[in-house]
Amino acid sequence: MSASDTEQSHQEKQEKNAGSTGIVTTLSLHSSWKAKLSQQEQYALSFMAQELAPLEAGNISLAGTSIVPHDAGVEVTAFVRNSTDRPILLREMTLVVLFGDQQLFTRQTFDLGEVGEIPPRSARPWSFVFAREHFLQLDILLTNWKIAFELAQKKMVLPSQLELEESWIKALTDEQKNSLIELAKNLPALKEGEVNFQSMQLHRAEDGAIHVMLLIRNGSAQSLSFEQLPLALYDATGDKVAEGAFQLNLTVNANTSKPWMFIYPPEMIQKAEPDFSGWKVGLPQGS
């Protein structure tokens, strides 16, 4: 398993895209690292620390920089970042390595007390060796990876049961129904209580209206009823193509997925020539 330079810096680049305000953490080296690194290597680490995306004040975070094979498994190097106004000394904690669409590759507990006291507003590099025995998946390409603290996380649920309105049951062929069932089963799990709108199909009608099929996934333990739902359609460039408030009489039962068609008539369309090589539907993000 290996990762290119681009893959190795993926986590920092993702953080940068989240915004540019916050606390800039500067390099802090443990005495053991100072002893083994040259001045040039220390300078390079200082530059990397300065280039990390600013953190919101009061956070403790991990920013992975490299993942390489190790005799025991894989070695992950990351900055342990402290954006608080006081030094911190961490204790035993469980770390996870995720890849792709937030899939879990491995988890392992480390004594972070070995990292030492991390000064305020600083980033300390450290290497973590994840043993092969803890790997949950083998023979994979670790792209879009990141390292993170495993905090008290919500249970993951998979609303794999597909629910169809009677009109859909009559209109769809058995092949279409089976395709929807397989899609619902194979989508990533949701956090407990999460509701997700999965984009499925899009086509433009002869009258210029845009028809969008979404799979509404209910990961909560209770049924959800929708009477009015504001939804915006975005194209591959991120431009808003259409927006509307849909009047519905729709119920999605607990731990189920239900497909629904949303139609944007021409008067709702805001972009004449959208790029539908990629698209998504979600809650409007400002006007």
C-alpha positions, -999 to 999 in steps of 0.1 A, spaced: 0 0 0 13 34 -8 0 70 -13 13 96 -37 23 130 -25 -11 143 -37 -29 116 -17 -7 122 13 -16 159 15 -53 153 8 -64 159 44 -48 193 46 -62 204 13 -97 194 23 -93 214 55 -81 245 36 -112 244 14 -134 246 45 -124 282 51 -95 305 59 -105 321 93 -94 307 127 -62 299 146 -30 293 127 -10 266 145 28 269 144 54 241 146 63 225 180 88 197 180 92 170 207 128 169 219 133 134 203 123 149 169 146 179 174 175 155 180 170 135 148 160 161 123 183 184 103 177 221 102 164 217 66 139 191 77 127 212 106 123 241 83 102 220 59 80 208 88 76 244 100 64 254 65 39 225 64 25 235 98 20 271 86 2 258 55 -24 238 74 -59 253 74 -67 275 104 -86 258 132 -115 271 151 -104 282 186 -105 256 213 -100 225 192 -77 195 193 -73 180 158 -52 156 137 -39 165 102 -23 135 83 7 142 61 18 108 50 10 71 51 37 45 41 42 8 45 58 -5 77 71 -39 86 43 -41 112 16 -26 90 15 11 80 31 42 95 10 74 95 26 107 102 3 135 113 3 168 131 -14 168 165 -29 203 166 -38 225 196 -58 256 189 -66 263 225 -49 290 246 -33 266 270 -9 236 267 -25 202 265 -12 167 275 -33 139 259 -37 105 273 -46 71 258 -69 75 228 -81 55 199 -73 67 164 -88 57 131 -77 58 95 -105 64 70 -103 62 32 -126 68 2 -161 77 13 -153 77 50 -147 39 50 -129 26 81 -95 10 73 -81 5 108 -84 16 144 -59 14 172 -53 28 206 -22 48 213 -7 64 244 -6 101 232 11 110 264 43 101 246 37 131 223 44 153 252 28 186 262 17 205 232 19 243 236 -10 266 228 -18 273 192 8 248 179 11 217 158 33 188 168 43 161 142 42 125 154 42 90 137 18 62 145 23 26 135 -10 8 129 -4 -30 132 -15 -52 104 -36 -73 128 -60 -44 132 -66 -39 95 -103 -42 87 -97 -43 49 -68 -57 28 -55 -51 -7 -70 -16 -11 -57 16 -25 -56 42 3 -68 73 -15 -86 103 0 -74 90 34 -74 108 67 -65 101 104 -88 111 132 -97 107 168 -123 81 174 -146 100 197 -179 89 211 -196 84 178 -232 78 170 -242 43 159 -241 38 122 -273 25 106 -281 14 71 -317 22 60 -316 -6 35 -353 -14 34 -368 2 3 -403 16 6 -423 25 -26 -455 44 -30 -484 24 -46 -481 45 -77 -444 37 -80 -451 0 -76 -475 1 -105 -453 22 -127 -419 5 -123 -408 -28 -139 -394 -56 -117 -359 -48 -130 -363 -11 -120 -375 -22 -85 -346 -46 -80 -322 -19 -91 -336 5 -65 -334 -22 -38 -298 -30 -46 -289 8 -46 -305 12 -12 -286 -17 2 -252 -7 -11 -252 30 -1 -229 40 28 -244 38 63 -258 69 80 -252 81 115 -281 73 138 -308 99 134 -293 112 101 -315 120 71 -299 119 36 -310 129 1 -292 106 -24 -292 119 -60 -302 92 -84 -315 104 -118 -319 136 -137 -335 144 -171 -349 174 -189 -384 173 -203 -395 187 -236 -412 216 -219 -378 226 -203 -387 213 -168 -360 194 -150 -370 161 -134 -349 149 -105 -352 116 -87 -339 114 -51 -337 86 -26 -348 99 8 -330 79 34 -342 80 70 -317 67 95 -338 77 125 -359 55 147 -391 74 139 -411 82 108 -406 115 91 -433 135 74 -426 162 48 -452 188 40 -430 214 24 -394 209 14 -371 236 0 -346 221 -24 -319 236 -47 -303 219 -77 -266 225 -83 -246 215 -113 -210 203 -117 -196 238 -114 -214 244 -81 -238 269 -97 -274 269 -85 -295 257 -115 -329 257 -99 -346 263 -65 -381 256 -53 -402 248 -22 -421 216 -29 -455 210 -13 -455 173 -3 -476 147 15 -447 124 20 -439 100 49 -406 80 51 -408 54 78 -381 47 103 -349 30 89 -363 30 53 -354 46 20 -380 61 -4 -375 74 -39 -393 106 -49 -395 127 -81 -391 164 -78 -399 185 -109 -384 220 -114 -407 238 -139 -390 264 -163 -399 293 -140 -378 278 -112 -347 274 -134 -320 300 -129 -292 288 -152 -299 284 -189 -270 260 -198 -261 240 -167 -233 214 -167 -249 182 -156 -217 161 -159 -221 162 -121 -250 174 -100 -265 174 -65 -297 184 -47 -297 199 -12 -311 226 10 -306 260 -5 -273 276 4 -282 313 3 -297 332 -25 
